C-alpha cells in the first residue's frame, strides 16, 4: 500500500479523505484500519504460520475492518476516513487477502495527521 500523501497538514481542523493505492495479485483485499498512539504499536509475527510469502507481521490489537478493495489487473484504490475537526494522530492501514498458500498480509502504511 502507498498513500498518495504521507502527511496531512490539517492543523487539527479536520479535512477531506485521501486515497491510498495498493498493488495486489489478489482480486479481493480486506483493508483494516488502526488509530495507533504516537508510536506505532508492536506487532505479532504470523508468517510463515499463515503464508511464507506474506509480510511477516500483523499489527494489533486495535485493527478494525475498513474496506473491501478489488484489485483487478493487480491495482486498487481506497479512501481514508474524512478527518474530523480537532483530531490529530496517525492512521495505520494493513490489508489481508486469501492466497493460494494461505492468508497474505500487506506491508502496513501509516499516515500522519497534523
ABEGO torsion letter per residue (X at the ends): XBBABABBBAGGAEBBBBBBBBBBABABBBBBBBBBBABBBBBBBAOAAABAABBABBBOAABBBABBBBBBGGBBBBBBBBBBBGBBEBBBBBBBBBBAAEBBBBBBBBBBBX
